[in-house]
Amino acid sequence: MDDVLSIHSNDSSCSSDVYEVEKILEEREKIINRRTSKTIKYYKVKWVGYLKPTWEPEKNLINCQELFDDFIRRRKNLKENT
């Protein structure tokens, strides 16, 4: 499983930081244009080695397909059991 997120800074003097995603906890959508109802999906992410999860836009989560699949499976099971 290669669930690693690579963050690249626009500042060329900074090196890339790499963070490992432990688990995707929640999903939410934020409306960015009320007229067109355009939204962006955000995911609450638990990071390996960090206590506090953060909300990340979907576009920032790369190389995490297994964790997305696991999150979707858990959410589906929750809906079926309620």
C-alpha positions in Angstrom: 0.0 0.0 0.0 1.5 3.3 -1.1 -0.7 5.9 0.5 1.7 8.8 0.4 0.8 12.5 -0.2 3.5 14.6 -1.7 3.2 18.4 -1.0 5.1 20.6 -3.4 5.8 24.2 -2.4 5.7 27.0 -5.0 8.9 28.3 -3.3 11.8 26.7 -5.2 14.0 27.0 -2.2 11.9 24.6 -0.2 12.1 20.8 -0.7 9.0 18.7 -1.2 7.5 17.3 2.0 6.0 13.8 1.9 3.2 12.8 4.3 1.6 9.4 4.7 -2.1 9.1 4.9 -3.3 6.6 7.6 -7.0 6.8 7.0 -9.7 8.9 5.4 -12.3 9.7 8.1 -15.0 11.9 6.6 -16.2 13.6 3.5 -17.8 17.0 3.0 -18.6 19.3 0.1 -18.1 23.1 0.1 -20.1 25.2 -2.3 -17.7 27.5 -4.1 -20.2 29.1 -6.5 -23.8 29.4 -5.3 -25.0 30.5 -8.8 -23.8 27.3 -10.5 -23.8 25.1 -7.4 -20.2 24.2 -8.0 -18.6 22.3 -5.1 -15.3 21.0 -4.0 -15.0 17.8 -2.0 -12.9 17.8 1.1 -11.8 14.8 3.1 -10.8 14.6 6.8 -7.5 12.8 6.8 -5.6 11.0 9.6 -1.9 11.3 9.0 0.7 8.7 10.1 2.6 10.1 13.0 0.2 13.0 13.7 -2.6 13.2 16.2 -4.8 15.9 14.7 -6.5 15.1 11.4 -6.9 17.8 8.8 -9.4 18.6 6.0 -7.8 18.3 2.6 -9.3 19.0 -0.8 -9.6 16.0 -3.0 -7.1 17.3 -5.5 -4.4 17.2 -2.7 -4.9 13.5 -2.1 -2.8 11.5 -4.6 -1.6 7.9 -4.4 -4.5 7.1 -2.0 -6.8 5.0 -4.1 -6.8 2.0 -1.6 -7.8 4.4 1.2 -10.5 6.0 -0.9 -11.9 2.5 -1.7 -11.8 1.6 2.0 -13.6 4.8 3.0 -16.3 4.3 0.4 -16.7 0.7 1.5 -17.0 1.7 5.2 -19.5 4.5 4.3 -21.6 2.0 2.3 -21.6 -0.5 5.1 -22.7 2.2 7.6 -25.7 3.2 5.4 -26.7 -0.5 4.9 -26.6 -1.1 8.6 -28.8 1.9 9.6 
